[in-house]
């Protein structure tokens, strides 16, 4: 008998659970996708059992356990991932995965029918519906979009969720749930690295072409028009918007300084300040530059930001500034600028900023914070993922403001944290 494994909660995987995992792991390599979905539906959705009696008995024991209600979501989630990962390379994976997801969509609001269902079937329906309403299921749907990226085109009428493959910086927080296995975490990390690297290379090649074409156009417009791009625009921005974004996040924005220049200069100055209170005053000046021309940025937002900073860890005002206070302050500033938590999804400041100063300057503010304290980059990614998850069911054309932010942030993070050199845009 196999030694029981442990999941991320350090709870032991029971022999019955392992029996289910082994079964689906074997069948996904042997059975056609349509037959596998029928078996899955029979066992988990209809409660009709499985042709392999051992599997029916294993599920029965799981449902009879004292922790069935608590553990079933985890068990069903893992079974789904076994199928999705097994279908990763099959030609009809989009159709198969859509059918699997549809099983849960159909059952989500299905009422229990005591006349047609046994008590066991009613219990199973209740547990499956709980899974269909869980964060684990939503993460599963996002993961499905990522592994099916090349199989379909996502139009603006599609849910925002279908854009998740475009943003590797969201993977860690939008594709993983609190009980994700170590193997799944490793898989997500590998996909993230691969997708991020591809975007960096595509963006670099496209940008180099645009700048070369612009140089040639100064001499001959006719010659410039003959230059063929080796790659299409890798973003959802227009060509003009993309050039503006590149100049903003990879070029000089205030005088002769890039965002990185400004952050280095501020950090160098800050460590000579004496108190945390002085640091917060300096941080306010750093975040709200004179180039913000709108009255909102100069007045309403500036006042809100100033009050937020003054209310940040006020009992430490007289202490010497240090890295711990920098980390705490930058984290709280990101909460203020973007969103606090899934439990408190208020993001009025963020929406106001985008509406008044636009997505580029809004992303520029976020970049300023992250360049001061690079340890909060994952924290920013978490804030944005909360926002993404909050709107994931909305049609893309209903949240274009968020799509613009996601695209500009992708460029900003690539230009300042990626491995490609985009300094030629200066």
HELIX and SHEET records of a PDB file:
HELIX    1   1 UNK A   15  UNK A   30  1                                  16    
HELIX    2   2 UNK A   33  UNK A   40  1                                   8    
HELIX    3   3 UNK A   41  UNK A   45  3                                   5    
HELIX    4   4 UNK A   53  UNK A   64  1                                  12    
HELIX    5   5 UNK A   68  UNK A   86  1                                  19    
HELIX    6   6 UNK A   93  UNK A  107  1                                  15    
HELIX    7   7 UNK A  119  UNK A  132  1                                  14    
HELIX    8   8 UNK A  135  UNK A  147  1                                  13    
HELIX    9   9 UNK A  149  UNK A  151  5                                   3    
HELIX   10  10 UNK A  160  UNK A  166  5                                   7    
HELIX   11  11 UNK A  168  UNK A  170  5                                   3    
HELIX   12  12 UNK A  171  UNK A  174  1                                   4    
HELIX   13  13 UNK A  182  UNK A  217  1                                  36    
HELIX   14  14 UNK A  221  UNK A  226  1                                   6    
HELIX   15  15 UNK A  239  UNK A  250  1                                  12    
HELIX   16  16 UNK A  259  UNK A  270  1                                  12    
HELIX   17  17 UNK A  276  UNK A  287  1                                  12    
HELIX   18  18 UNK A  295  UNK A  295  1                                   1    
HELIX   19  19 UNK A  296  UNK A  301  3                                   6    
HELIX   20  20 UNK A  302  UNK A  310  1                                   9    
HELIX   21  21 UNK A  314  UNK A  316  5                                   3    
HELIX   22  22 UNK A  323  UNK A  337  1                                  15    
HELIX   23  23 UNK A  348  UNK A  372  1                                  25    
HELIX   24  24 UNK A  374  UNK A  376  5                                   3    
HELIX   25  25 UNK A  377  UNK A  391  1                                  15    
HELIX   26  26 UNK A  396  UNK A  398  5                                   3    
HELIX   27  27 UNK A  400  UNK A  417  1                                  18    
HELIX   28  28 UNK A  423  UNK A  425  5                                   3    
END                                                                             
